[in-house]
C-alpha cells in the first residue's frame, strides 16, 4: 500500500512538473502572486507578534494591574495613571484581595541625568520603585537578590548595557559606588552617591517602559516629600491581585478608599498592565481601543493579501481547465477516480504554495532591515518554532483553499463529453470567476482610498498653522550647572550670530502634560473647577515660538515687576467667561496675578485633542529654574550656530554632553505610529494592486488565447486593432466598475471612522473617491490593454491557423 502511495506521489510530481513547464506564464504568475502575499503576511505576522509580546512577558501578567484615575473634566472624563503616593500601602493594608502593591515613578516625563564612575559620564534615564518591583515585574535580574536590591534608599539597580559601559562587565558593577546627578530646580535634588545592588536586562524590544537605572521610591519620597500626601498625584501604583479576584468590585473599593481621604470626586479602576500598551485610548473614562486597532487593521490586510493571491490561483486554474480537459478525460477513461484526480491537483497546488513560501522567506530575509526602518522595530527571523509552524501552516492552508474549487471543478468533467470536445463552461463558473475579480479590485480600491486619506491627514497635521512657529527651534534639557547659571548662559546665547531668541521654561511646549486646578477668577461658581495647563517661562518665551497675541502685550522687563502678571490663551478666556480679560485679577496658587495679554489659541497638544485652556506666567522673582531651554536659530546657519551654542554649553555645563532636539522633530514623534501606518499602507496597497493585476494579466492573456480565431475573423472583416481591444476589455471593465461601486461606500465608512479619532481632520472630498476609482480602473485597463492589444496585432492568417 505504501509503495502504491509513493508511486502515485512520484507520478503526480512528474505530472505537476510537466504542467508547470507547459504553462510557464500562469505558473510564474501564481508563484509571484503567492510569494508577494505570503511575504506581506510574514512581515505583518512578525510585527504583530512583537506588538503582542510587549509588556506581556511578565510571569504574573494575569494578575498584574495598574491603578488608573478618572478625572472629571468640563468636556468629559480624562484617564491618567497618576495616583496618590500612599495608595499602594493603603491597598495592602485594607483590601484582602491585594497580594502586593507598589508605588513607582514609571513615567516618560522623568528627565534624564548623569551617572558617573571614575572618569566615565553617561546620560541615563531613571525610574523609581518600591522594593517589591522585581516580584511584580519579570525583568531578568542578572545579578542581585530581587528581595534585597532596593532595600536601602541609596541602592540602585542598573541595566546590563549601562553596567558594561561603566565597568566593562555586568559582574564588576556589583557593590560599586556610582554618582548620580539630576536636578529639577531647587526643590528636587537627586545628586549623590549610590551603591549598585543589582543588574537587570530591560529587554527594550519587549517592554514599553525603557529605563537605565532603578532607584528606591523611598529616595524619591525623601527628595519630594509632597508625593507622600493623599492630595498629590505623582506616583504610579501597581497591584498584584490574589487569584480569582473580581476587578470591577475592586474598582469601587479603591474609589471609596481614596475618596474617604481627600475631597475629590475622582474615580479609580484597575487596568491589566499587559493590555495598557495596546489599549491606550479612553472614552468617557473607559478603555476604548488604541494600538490594538492598528494590529487588527494590518492583520486584516494580511488576510486580504493572502485571499487576493489565492483568488489569482483559483481563477487561473479554472480558466486553464480547457487546456487539461483531454488529460483528465483520458485518465478517467482508464480508471482514475475523482479522488485521485483531486489529489493530483491539490498536490500541484501544495507544491506551488511551498515554492512560494520558500521564496517569501527569502524576500523577508532580504528586505527585513528596510521593514525594520519603517516600523522602528528590531525584528528578526530568529523566532520560535511555533511561529514558523503557523507561517508554514498558513502557506499550506492558502494552497489548499486555493486548490479546492479547481480540484472539484477539474475532476468533475464528464470524460465522454470531454473526449468529444463538448465540454461546456457553466454559468456558475463564469460568474464565480468574475466575482473573484470584483473582490480583488474592490479590496485594492479600498486600500487606495485609505492610503490617500492617511496621507492627506498627515499632510494636514504637518502643514496646519499650529498658532506658533516650531521651525528651527531647538530644545536643550536643563541640568547640571545650568540649574544655577541659566540666565548667564541665555544672555551669552542670545548674543551669538544666528540666534534669534532664547528662553527657559518649566515644561515642553509640545504635548505638555502639566495641568492645575489651582486657579480662581471673578464670577467663578463655588463648585466650578477649571483644569488649565500652566507654562512657567522666562522672558522671551512667546517670542521664541512666535506665539501671536490677540489682545494686550507680552512680558516685558521695561514694565518693572512682571512676576505677578499672566497671559491667558483664548480657550482660557472663554472657559472663564471673561468679557474684558485685560486687567482682570486672577488667583493662581494663592497668588493674585493680573492678566496683561491674551494669546491666540495654539495647539500645544496633539490633533486628537481640542485646544485646552492655558496660561503663561514668569518664574517667581529670584527663581529662574526650569526644565528646558529653547533657542530659535536662523535658517541656513544651523550648523555654525549649533557649533557655537555647543561651545558655550561646554563652558557653562562641564561634564554634561551637549544633547539637543529640534522641536519640529518632537512634534513629528507624536504622530509616529500614524506616519508608519501611512508608509505601510502605501506599500501594502501597491502590492495588493500588483497581485490583482497579475491575476487580471493572466486572465486577459487566457481570454485572448481562447478567442484567437474570433480575433482573426474580425480582422479579416475589417475590425481595427483598437476596436478589438475595446471588445476584449469590455467584460473586464464591467467587473472593475462593479468592484469600484462596492469599494467606495465601504472605504468611506472605514476612513470616516478613522478620522473620528482626530479633533482636527480633513474633510472627505468627492475627488478622493473619484481618484481611487480612476486609479483602479486605469490600472486594470493598462493591464488588460497590454495583453489585448498584443493579441489584436497578430497576423490574421496566424489567428485562423490557430488550433
MARPA-190022 format. One record per residue (C-alpha): chain; x, y, z. Coordinates in nm, 2 decimals. Layout:
# residues N
chain_east_north_up
A_X_Y_Z
...
This chain:
# residues 803
chain_east_north_up
A_0.00_0.00_0.00
A_0.28_0.24_0.09
A_0.46_0.16_-0.23
A_0.14_0.25_-0.43
A_0.11_0.58_-0.25
A_0.47_0.66_-0.31
A_0.44_0.57_-0.68
A_0.13_0.78_-0.71
A_0.31_1.07_-0.53
A_0.61_1.05_-0.77
A_0.37_1.02_-1.07
A_0.19_1.34_-0.96
A_0.52_1.52_-0.91
A_0.61_1.44_-1.27
A_0.27_1.55_-1.40
A_0.30_1.87_-1.20
A_0.64_1.94_-1.33
A_0.53_1.89_-1.69
A_0.22_2.10_-1.63
A_0.44_2.38_-1.49
A_0.67_2.37_-1.79
A_0.38_2.38_-2.04
A_0.21_2.67_-1.86
A_0.51_2.88_-1.76
A_0.31_3.21_-1.77
A_0.04_3.10_-1.53
A_0.30_2.92_-1.31
A_0.51_3.23_-1.27
A_0.21_3.45_-1.21
A_0.09_3.21_-0.93
A_0.44_3.19_-0.78
A_0.49_3.57_-0.79
A_0.14_3.64_-0.65
A_0.16_3.39_-0.37
A_0.51_3.49_-0.28
A_0.41_3.85_-0.26
A_0.10_3.77_-0.05
A_0.29_3.54_0.18
A_0.58_3.78_0.22
A_0.34_4.05_0.32
A_0.17_3.82_0.57
A_0.51_3.72_0.71
A_0.61_4.08_0.76
A_0.28_4.17_0.93
A_0.30_3.85_1.14
A_0.64_3.93_1.27
A_0.53_4.29_1.35
A_0.20_4.18_1.52
A_0.38_3.91_1.72
A_0.63_4.17_1.85
A_0.35_4.41_1.94
A_0.16_4.14_2.13
A_0.47_4.05_2.33
A_0.53_4.40_2.46
A_0.46_4.40_2.84
A_0.31_4.05_2.81
A_0.61_3.85_2.90
A_0.58_3.91_3.28
A_0.52_3.58_3.45
A_0.24_3.73_3.67
A_0.08_3.93_3.39
A_-0.27_3.77_3.45
A_-0.28_3.92_3.80
A_-0.07_4.23_3.74
A_-0.27_4.56_3.72
A_-0.21_4.93_3.72
A_-0.44_5.17_3.91
A_-0.58_5.43_3.67
A_-0.76_5.76_3.77
A_-1.07_5.90_3.62
A_-1.06_6.28_3.64
A_-1.39_6.47_3.57
A_-1.35_6.74_3.31
A_-1.57_7.01_3.16
A_-1.59_6.82_2.84
A_-1.58_6.46_2.97
A_-1.35_6.24_3.17
A_-0.97_6.22_3.15
A_-0.80_5.90_3.24
A_-0.45_5.93_3.39
A_-0.20_5.69_3.55
A_-0.11_5.93_3.83
A_-0.22_5.82_4.18
A_-0.16_5.93_4.54
A_0.18_5.82_4.68
A_0.02_5.65_4.99
A_-0.22_5.44_4.78
A_-0.01_5.13_4.74
A_0.04_5.07_5.11
A_-0.33_5.15_5.18
A_-0.44_4.89_4.93
A_-0.23_4.62_5.10
A_-0.35_4.72_5.45
A_-0.72_4.75_5.37
A_-0.80_4.52_5.07
A_-0.76_4.15_5.13
A_-0.79_4.09_4.75
A_-0.45_4.26_4.70
A_-0.15_4.03_4.74
A_0.11_4.31_4.68
A_0.11_4.67_4.57
A_0.40_4.90_4.50
A_0.44_5.27_4.43
A_0.67_5.38_4.15
A_0.76_5.67_3.93
A_0.75_5.50_3.59
A_0.67_5.79_3.36
A_0.81_5.92_3.03
A_0.84_6.27_3.17
A_1.11_6.17_3.42
A_1.41_6.36_3.29
A_1.75_6.20_3.22
A_2.05_6.26_3.44
A_2.42_6.18_3.45
A_2.56_5.87_3.61
A_2.94_5.87_3.66
A_3.21_5.63_3.77
A_3.58_5.74_3.77
A_3.61_5.94_3.45
A_3.30_5.79_3.28
A_3.00_6.02_3.25
A_2.69_5.87_3.08
A_2.34_6.02_3.03
A_2.08_5.78_3.16
A_1.71_5.76_3.22
A_1.59_5.68_3.58
A_1.28_5.53_3.73
A_1.18_5.48_4.09
A_1.01_5.19_4.26
A_0.94_5.01_4.59
A_1.14_4.71_4.69
A_0.88_4.46_4.55
A_0.93_4.58_4.19
A_1.11_4.26_4.08
A_0.84_4.05_4.24
A_0.57_4.20_4.02
A_0.77_4.25_3.70
A_0.98_3.98_3.53
A_1.27_4.20_3.43
A_1.56_3.94_3.42
A_1.78_4.02_3.72
A_2.13_3.92_3.61
A_2.29_4.00_3.95
A_2.15_4.06_4.29
A_1.86_3.93_4.50
A_1.52_4.06_4.40
A_1.41_4.07_4.76
A_1.71_4.29_4.86
A_1.82_4.51_4.57
A_1.62_4.82_4.67
A_1.64_4.76_5.05
A_1.81_5.10_5.11
A_1.71_5.45_4.98
A_2.05_5.48_4.84
A_2.06_5.15_4.64
A_2.04_5.15_4.27
A_1.98_4.87_4.01
A_2.13_4.94_3.67
A_2.08_4.79_3.32
A_2.32_4.55_3.17
A_2.41_4.79_2.89
A_2.49_5.06_3.14
A_2.69_4.83_3.36
A_2.90_4.72_3.06
A_2.96_5.09_2.96
A_3.07_5.19_3.31
A_3.25_4.87_3.43
A_3.33_4.66_3.13
A_3.12_4.36_3.26
A_2.80_4.33_3.44
A_2.95_4.13_3.73
A_3.21_4.41_3.81
A_2.92_4.65_3.87
A_2.80_4.48_4.19
A_2.89_4.67_4.51
A_3.04_4.97_4.32
A_2.96_5.33_4.42
A_2.84_5.55_4.14
A_2.75_5.92_4.14
A_2.41_6.03_4.01
A_2.35_6.39_3.92
A_2.00_6.51_3.84
A_1.83_6.83_3.93
A_1.49_6.98_3.87
A_1.51_7.33_4.01
A_1.57_7.39_4.38
A_1.30_7.16_4.51
A_1.42_6.82_4.39
A_1.79_6.75_4.40
A_1.89_6.40_4.30
A_2.26_6.43_4.32
A_2.45_6.19_4.55
A_2.64_5.86_4.56
A_2.46_5.52_4.53
A_2.56_5.16_4.57
A_2.49_4.92_4.28
A_2.30_4.63_4.43
A_2.17_4.47_4.11
A_2.20_4.45_3.73
A_1.89_4.38_3.51
A_1.82_4.32_3.15
A_1.54_4.56_3.04
A_1.48_4.39_2.71
A_1.38_4.71_2.52
A_1.23_4.51_2.23
A_0.96_4.37_2.46
A_0.88_4.65_2.71
A_0.71_4.98_2.67
A_0.90_5.13_2.97
A_1.26_5.17_2.89
A_1.50_5.29_3.17
A_1.86_5.26_3.26
A_1.85_5.29_3.64
A_1.60_5.19_3.91
A_1.62_5.38_4.23
A_1.43_5.32_4.55
A_1.10_5.50_4.58
A_1.19_5.59_4.93
A_1.47_5.81_4.79
A_1.21_5.98_4.57
A_0.99_6.05_4.87
A_1.29_6.18_5.06
A_1.36_6.44_4.79
A_0.99_6.50_4.70
A_0.81_6.46_5.03
A_0.48_6.61_4.90
A_0.44_6.28_4.70
A_0.36_6.11_5.03
A_0.04_6.32_5.06
A_-0.30_6.20_4.95
A_-0.37_6.52_4.76
A_-0.06_6.48_4.54
A_-0.08_6.25_4.24
A_0.28_6.19_4.14
A_0.31_5.82_4.18
A_0.21_5.52_3.97
A_0.05_5.23_4.16
A_0.09_4.87_4.05
A_-0.11_4.59_4.21
A_-0.07_4.21_4.21
A_-0.41_4.05_4.29
A_-0.47_3.72_4.45
A_-0.60_3.45_4.21
A_-0.97_3.48_4.10
A_-1.03_3.84_4.21
A_-1.31_4.05_4.06
A_-1.16_4.37_3.93
A_-1.49_4.55_3.89
A_-1.57_4.52_4.26
A_-1.22_4.63_4.35
A_-1.26_4.94_4.13
A_-1.54_5.06_4.36
A_-1.34_4.98_4.67
A_-1.04_5.17_4.55
A_-1.25_5.47_4.46
A_-1.41_5.47_4.81
A_-1.08_5.42_4.98
A_-0.93_5.73_4.81
A_-1.25_5.93_4.84
A_-1.25_5.89_5.21
A_-0.91_6.05_5.24
A_-0.94_6.35_5.01
A_-1.21_6.59_4.88
A_-1.20_6.50_4.51
A_-1.47_6.32_4.31
A_-1.23_6.11_4.11
A_-1.29_5.75_4.01
A_-1.03_5.47_4.01
A_-1.01_5.15_3.82
A_-0.77_4.86_3.76
A_-0.63_4.80_3.41
A_-0.43_4.50_3.32
A_-0.07_4.61_3.29
A_-0.01_4.38_2.99
A_-0.30_4.54_2.80
A_-0.20_4.90_2.86
A_0.03_4.92_2.56
A_-0.23_4.80_2.31
A_-0.54_4.95_2.48
A_-0.42_5.31_2.55
A_-0.72_5.51_2.44
A_-1.01_5.60_2.66
A_-1.36_5.74_2.61
A_-1.57_5.87_2.89
A_-1.33_5.72_3.14
A_-1.34_5.37_2.99
A_-1.09_5.18_2.78
A_-1.17_5.24_2.41
A_-0.91_5.08_2.19
A_-0.57_5.22_2.09
A_-0.28_5.05_1.92
A_-0.48_4.72_1.91
A_-0.68_4.88_1.62
A_-0.37_4.90_1.41
A_-0.29_4.54_1.48
A_-0.64_4.44_1.37
A_-0.61_4.66_1.06
A_-0.29_4.51_0.94
A_-0.39_4.16_1.03
A_-0.70_4.20_0.81
A_-0.47_4.34_0.54
A_-0.25_4.03_0.57
A_-0.56_3.80_0.53
A_-0.68_4.00_0.24
A_-0.34_3.99_0.06
A_-0.34_3.61_0.10
A_-0.70_3.59_-0.02
A_-0.62_3.80_-0.33
A_-0.32_3.58_-0.41
A_-0.54_3.27_-0.36
A_-0.81_3.42_-0.58
A_-0.55_3.46_-0.86
A_-0.46_3.10_-0.83
A_-0.82_2.98_-0.83
A_-0.91_3.20_-1.13
A_-0.61_3.09_-1.34
A_-0.66_2.72_-1.25
A_-1.02_2.72_-1.36
A_-0.96_2.93_-1.66
A_-0.68_2.70_-1.78
A_-0.91_2.40_-1.73
A_-0.99_2.37_-2.11
A_-0.62_2.30_-2.17
A_-0.62_2.00_-1.94
A_-0.96_1.85_-2.02
A_-0.83_1.58_-2.26
A_-0.57_1.48_-2.00
A_-0.85_1.45_-1.74
A_-1.09_1.27_-1.97
A_-0.82_1.01_-2.07
A_-0.73_0.94_-1.70
A_-1.10_0.90_-1.62
A_-1.15_0.66_-1.91
A_-0.87_0.44_-1.80
A_-1.00_0.42_-1.44
A_-0.87_0.72_-1.25
A_-1.11_0.81_-0.96
A_-1.23_1.16_-0.88
A_-1.04_1.14_-0.55
A_-0.71_1.05_-0.73
A_-0.76_1.35_-0.97
A_-0.84_1.58_-0.68
A_-0.53_1.46_-0.50
A_-0.32_1.54_-0.81
A_-0.45_1.89_-0.83
A_-0.42_1.95_-0.46
A_-0.06_1.82_-0.47
A_0.02_2.06_-0.75
A_-0.12_2.35_-0.55
A_0.07_2.25_-0.24
A_0.40_2.24_-0.44
A_0.33_2.59_-0.57
A_0.25_2.71_-0.21
A_0.57_2.55_-0.07
A_0.78_2.71_-0.35
A_0.61_3.04_-0.29
A_0.67_3.00_0.09
A_1.04_2.95_0.03
A_1.06_3.25_-0.20
A_0.86_3.46_0.06
A_1.11_3.37_0.33
A_1.40_3.48_0.10
A_1.22_3.81_0.03
A_1.16_3.87_0.40
A_1.52_3.79_0.48
A_1.65_4.04_0.22
A_1.40_4.32_0.30
A_1.37_4.28_0.68
A_1.63_4.56_0.75
A_1.42_4.81_0.54
A_1.10_4.69_0.71
A_1.26_4.75_1.05
A_1.35_5.10_0.95
A_0.98_5.17_0.86
A_0.84_5.02_1.17
A_1.11_5.13_1.41
A_1.15_4.77_1.53
A_1.43_4.52_1.55
A_1.25_4.22_1.41
A_1.44_3.91_1.32
A_1.37_3.57_1.16
A_1.51_3.40_1.46
A_1.17_3.33_1.61
A_1.00_3.04_1.79
A_0.92_2.71_1.63
A_0.56_2.79_1.70
A_0.56_3.10_1.48
A_0.73_2.91_1.20
A_0.48_2.63_1.22
A_0.20_2.89_1.19
A_0.36_3.05_0.89
A_0.41_2.72_0.72
A_0.05_2.62_0.80
A_-0.07_2.95_0.66
A_0.11_2.88_0.33
A_-0.02_2.53_0.30
A_-0.37_2.64_0.40
A_-0.36_2.91_0.13
A_-0.25_2.65_-0.12
A_-0.52_2.40_0.00
A_-0.81_2.65_0.00
A_-0.69_2.79_-0.34
A_-0.70_2.44_-0.49
A_-1.03_2.31_-0.35
A_-1.26_2.46_-0.62
A_-1.02_2.40_-0.91
A_-0.98_2.04_-0.80
A_-1.35_1.98_-0.76
A_-1.41_2.16_-1.09
A_-1.15_1.98_-1.30
A_-1.21_1.64_-1.16
A_-1.58_1.66_-1.22
A_-1.57_1.67_-1.60
A_-1.77_1.41_-1.79
A_-1.50_1.20_-1.97
A_-1.72_1.13_-2.28
A_-1.81_1.49_-2.33
A_-1.45_1.59_-2.28
A_-1.31_1.35_-2.53
A_-1.58_1.45_-2.78
A_-1.48_1.82_-2.73
A_-1.83_1.91_-2.60
A_-1.72_2.04_-2.26
A_-1.93_2.35_-2.17
A_-1.83_2.62_-1.93
A_-2.10_2.65_-1.67
A_-2.28_2.98_-1.60
A_-2.18_2.94_-1.23
A_-1.81_2.90_-1.32
A_-1.81_3.22_-1.52
A_-1.98_3.42_-1.25
A_-1.76_3.29_-0.98
A_-1.45_3.39_-1.17
A_-1.60_3.74_-1.22
A_-1.70_3.77_-0.86
A_-1.34_3.68_-0.75
A_-1.20_3.95_-0.98
A_-1.45_4.20_-0.84
A_-1.34_4.11_-0.49
A_-0.97_4.16_-0.57
A_-1.01_4.50_-0.72
A_-1.27_4.61_-0.45
A_-1.00_4.54_-0.19
A_-0.75_4.73_-0.39
A_-0.98_5.03_-0.43
A_-1.05_5.04_-0.05
A_-0.68_5.04_0.02
A_-0.62_5.32_-0.23
A_-0.88_5.54_-0.05
A_-0.74_5.45_0.29
A_-0.38_5.53_0.19
A_-0.49_5.86_0.03
A_-0.68_5.97_0.34
A_-0.39_5.88_0.57
A_-0.15_6.08_0.35
A_-0.38_6.38_0.34
A_-0.44_6.38_0.71
A_-0.07_6.35_0.79
A_0.00_6.64_0.54
A_-0.28_6.84_0.71
A_-0.12_6.78_1.05
A_0.23_6.87_0.93
A_0.12_7.19_0.75
A_-0.16_7.32_0.97
A_-0.10_7.65_1.13
A_-0.05_7.55_1.50
A_-0.05_7.90_1.63
A_0.32_7.90_1.69
A_0.64_7.85_1.49
A_0.83_7.54_1.57
A_1.08_7.56_1.28
A_1.45_7.59_1.37
A_1.37_7.59_1.75
A_1.60_7.35_1.95
A_1.53_7.22_2.30
A_1.81_7.15_2.55
A_1.73_6.97_2.87
A_1.83_7.19_3.17
A_2.06_7.01_3.41
A_2.39_7.02_3.59
A_2.55_7.36_3.64
A_2.29_7.53_3.42
A_2.04_7.49_3.71
A_2.23_7.78_3.88
A_2.37_7.97_3.58
A_2.09_7.97_3.32
A_2.05_8.35_3.30
A_2.42_8.40_3.21
A_2.40_8.12_2.96
A_2.09_8.25_2.79
A_2.24_8.60_2.78
A_2.55_8.48_2.60
A_2.35_8.26_2.37
A_2.13_8.55_2.26
A_2.45_8.74_2.17
A_2.55_8.47_1.92
A_2.51_8.54_1.55
A_2.24_8.32_1.41
A_2.04_8.31_1.74
A_1.71_8.50_1.72
A_1.56_8.42_2.06
A_1.63_8.21_2.36
A_1.43_8.13_2.67
A_1.37_7.89_2.96
A_1.05_7.70_3.06
A_0.92_7.46_3.31
A_0.80_7.21_3.05
A_0.79_7.13_2.69
A_0.55_7.32_2.47
A_0.47_7.01_2.26
A_0.23_6.76_2.43
A_0.25_6.93_2.77
A_0.10_6.71_3.04
A_0.11_6.96_3.32
A_-0.22_7.10_3.45
A_-0.36_7.25_3.76
A_-0.70_7.33_3.92
A_-0.54_7.60_4.14
A_-0.70_7.90_3.97
A_-0.98_8.13_4.07
A_-1.14_8.41_3.87
A_-1.41_8.67_3.91
A_-1.75_8.52_3.87
A_-1.65_8.16_3.94
A_-1.92_7.95_4.09
A_-1.83_7.77_4.42
A_-1.84_7.42_4.27
A_-1.69_7.53_3.93
A_-1.34_7.39_3.85
A_-1.12_7.46_3.56
A_-0.83_7.24_3.45
A_-0.57_7.46_3.30
A_-0.23_7.40_3.16
A_0.05_7.62_3.32
A_0.35_7.73_3.13
A_0.61_7.88_3.37
A_0.85_8.06_3.15
A_1.13_8.32_3.13
A_1.13_8.65_2.93
A_1.13_8.59_2.56
A_0.94_8.26_2.56
A_0.65_8.37_2.35
A_0.89_8.54_2.11
A_1.09_8.22_2.07
A_0.79_8.04_1.94
A_0.63_8.34_1.78
A_0.31_8.29_1.97
A_0.06_8.56_1.85
A_-0.12_8.79_2.09
A_-0.47_8.89_2.00
A_-0.50_9.13_2.30
A_-0.26_9.31_2.53
A_0.11_9.26_2.54
A_0.39_9.01_2.62
A_0.61_9.00_2.92
A_0.84_9.30_2.91
A_1.12_9.38_3.16
A_1.08_9.76_3.09
A_0.74_9.75_3.27
A_0.90_9.67_3.60
A_0.78_9.39_3.81
A_0.62_9.13_3.58
A_0.62_8.83_3.81
A_0.26_8.89_3.91
A_0.14_8.91_3.55
A_-0.02_8.64_3.35
A_-0.11_8.57_2.98
A_-0.41_8.35_2.90
A_-0.50_8.18_2.58
A_-0.84_8.24_2.41
A_-0.97_7.90_2.54
A_-0.90_8.00_2.90
A_-1.07_8.34_2.85
A_-1.38_8.15_2.70
A_-1.38_7.89_2.98
A_-1.38_8.16_3.25
A_-1.63_8.37_3.07
A_-1.42_8.69_3.08
A_-1.56_8.96_2.85
A_-1.28_9.21_2.92
A_-0.98_8.99_3.03
A_-0.71_9.26_3.03
A_-0.66_9.40_3.37
A_-0.86_9.12_3.54
A_-0.71_8.99_3.86
A_-0.69_8.61_3.89
A_-0.57_8.40_4.18
A_-0.32_8.13_4.08
A_-0.18_7.91_4.35
A_-0.30_8.16_4.62
A_-0.12_8.44_4.44
A_-0.30_8.74_4.28
A_-0.19_8.80_3.92
A_-0.31_9.04_3.66
A_-0.40_8.95_3.30
A_-0.18_9.15_3.06
A_-0.23_8.96_2.74
A_-0.44_8.71_2.55
A_-0.26_8.46_2.32
A_-0.42_8.33_2.01
A_-0.52_7.96_2.06
A_-0.24_7.73_1.96
A_-0.20_7.35_1.95
A_0.02_7.26_2.24
A_-0.14_6.91_2.24
A_-0.20_6.67_1.96
A_-0.47_6.69_1.69
A_-0.65_6.42_1.88
A_-0.75_6.68_2.14
A_-0.93_7.01_2.14
A_-0.73_7.32_2.24
A_-0.72_7.33_2.62
A_-0.71_7.64_2.84
A_-0.36_7.75_2.94
A_-0.17_8.04_3.09
A_0.19_8.18_3.08
A_0.35_8.30_3.39
A_0.70_8.42_3.46
A_0.92_8.22_3.70
A_0.89_8.37_4.05
A_1.13_8.66_4.11
A_1.48_8.53_4.20
A_1.39_8.18_4.09
A_1.46_8.11_3.72
A_1.48_7.73_3.74
A_1.32_7.53_3.47
A_1.33_7.21_3.28
A_1.40_7.30_2.92
A_1.59_7.57_2.73
A_1.45_7.67_2.39
A_1.66_7.85_2.13
A_1.54_7.98_1.79
A_1.82_7.99_1.53
A_1.82_8.14_1.19
A_1.75_7.92_0.89
A_2.05_7.85_0.67
A_2.30_7.89_0.95
A_2.21_7.59_1.17
A_2.54_7.40_1.16
A_2.76_7.70_1.25
A_2.51_7.83_1.51
A_2.48_7.49_1.68
A_2.86_7.46_1.70
A_2.88_7.80_1.88
A_2.60_7.70_2.12
A_2.78_7.37_2.20
A_3.10_7.57_2.29
A_2.90_7.78_2.53
A_2.72_7.48_2.67
A_3.05_7.30_2.74
A_3.18_7.61_2.92
A_2.87_7.66_3.14
A_2.80_7.29_3.20
A_3.12_7.09_3.21
A_3.09_6.71_3.23
A_2.75_6.71_3.07
A_2.73_6.60_2.70
A_2.56_6.86_2.47
A_2.23_6.70_2.36
A_1.96_6.88_2.19
A_1.65_6.80_1.98
A_1.45_7.01_1.73
A_1.10_7.09_1.85
A_0.98_7.00_1.50
A_1.11_6.65_1.54
A_0.94_6.62_1.88
A_0.61_6.73_1.71
A_0.66_6.46_1.44
A_0.72_6.20_1.70
A_0.37_6.25_1.84
A_0.23_6.11_1.51
A_0.50_5.84_1.47
A_0.25_5.55_1.46
A_0.03_5.73_1.21
A_0.33_5.81_0.99
A_0.44_5.44_0.99
A_0.08_5.33_0.92
A_0.08_5.57_0.62
A_0.41_5.42_0.48
A_0.30_5.06_0.54
A_-0.04_5.12_0.40
A_0.11_5.27_0.08
A_0.33_4.97_0.05
A_0.06_4.71_0.10
A_-0.18_4.89_-0.12
A_0.07_4.89_-0.41
A_0.13_4.52_-0.35
A_-0.24_4.44_-0.35
A_-0.28_4.62_-0.68
A_0.02_4.43_-0.81
A_-0.12_4.09_-0.71
A_-0.46_4.18_-0.85
A_-0.31_4.30_-1.18
A_-0.11_3.98_-1.21
A_-0.43_3.78_-1.19
A_-0.60_4.01_-1.44
A_-0.30_3.99_-1.67
A_-0.32_3.61_-1.67
A_-0.69_3.61_-1.73
A_-0.66_3.86_-2.01
A_-0.39_3.65_-2.17
A_-0.60_3.34_-2.15
A_-0.91_3.52_-2.28
A_-0.72_3.65_-2.58
A_-0.58_3.30_-2.64
A_-0.92_3.14_-2.64
A_-1.06_3.40_-2.88
A_-0.77_3.38_-3.12
A_-0.99_3.26_-3.41
A_-1.25_3.52_-3.34
A_-0.99_3.79_-3.35
A_-0.86_3.66_-3.68
A_-1.21_3.66_-3.84
A_-1.28_4.01_-3.71
A_-0.96_4.14_-3.85
A_-1.03_3.99_-4.19
A_-1.37_4.15_-4.19
A_-1.20_4.49_-4.12
A_-1.20_4.54_-3.75
A_-0.93_4.77_-3.62
A_-0.68_4.68_-3.35
A_-0.84_4.93_-3.11
A_-1.19_4.80_-3.18
A_-1.07_4.45_-3.08
A_-0.91_4.59_-2.77
A_-1.23_4.75_-2.67
A_-1.43_4.43_-2.74
A_-1.19_4.21_-2.53
A_-1.17_4.47_-2.25
A_-1.55_4.53_-2.22
A_-1.61_4.24_-1.97
A_-1.32_4.33_-1.76
A_-1.43_4.69_-1.75
A_-1.77_4.59_-1.62
A_-1.61_4.38_-1.34
A_-1.38_4.67_-1.23
A_-1.67_4.92_-1.23
A_-1.87_4.68_-1.01
A_-1.57_4.65_-0.78
A_-1.55_5.03_-0.75
A_-1.92_5.06_-0.67
A_-1.87_4.80_-0.39
A_-1.55_4.96_-0.26
A_-1.64_5.33_-0.24
A_-1.91_5.30_0.04
A_-1.70_5.05_0.23
A_-1.39_5.28_0.21
A_-1.60_5.58_0.32
A_-1.71_5.40_0.63
A_-1.36_5.29_0.72
A_-1.18_5.63_0.67
A_-1.46_5.83_0.83
A_-1.43_5.60_1.14
A_-1.05_5.65_1.14
A_-1.08_6.03_1.12
A_-1.32_6.04_1.41
A_-1.02_5.99_1.65
A_-0.88_6.33_1.55
A_-1.03_6.65_1.69
A_-0.90_6.83_1.38
A_-0.91_6.65_1.05
A_-0.95_6.69_0.68
A_-1.29_6.68_0.51
A_-1.37_6.38_0.29
A_-1.39_6.53_-0.06
A_-1.55_6.36_-0.36
A_-1.23_6.37_-0.56
A_-1.06_6.13_-0.31
A_-1.30_5.85_-0.40
A_-1.31_5.95_-0.77
A_-0.93_5.95_-0.78
A_-0.92_5.60_-0.63
A_-1.18_5.48_-0.88
A_-0.97_5.62_-1.17
A_-0.65_5.47_-1.04
A_-0.82_5.13_-1.00
A_-0.98_5.15_-1.34
A_-0.68_5.29_-1.51
A_-0.45_5.02_-1.37
A_-0.69_4.75_-1.48
A_-0.71_4.90_-1.83
A_-0.34_4.91_-1.87
A_-0.30_4.55_-1.75
A_-0.58_4.42_-1.98
A_-0.49_4.66_-2.27
A_-0.14_4.54_-2.29
A_-0.25_4.18_-2.35
A_-0.55_4.25_-2.57
A_-0.35_4.50_-2.79
A_-0.08_4.24_-2.84
A_-0.34_3.99_-2.94
A_-0.51_4.23_-3.17
A_-0.19_4.29_-3.37
A_-0.13_3.93_-3.45
A_-0.14_3.84_-3.82
A_-0.50_3.73_-3.91
A_-0.35_3.43_-4.11
A_-0.18_3.31_-3.79
A_-0.50_3.36_-3.60
A_-0.70_3.15_-3.84
A_-0.44_2.87_-3.84
A_-0.46_2.85_-3.46
A_-0.58_2.52_-3.30
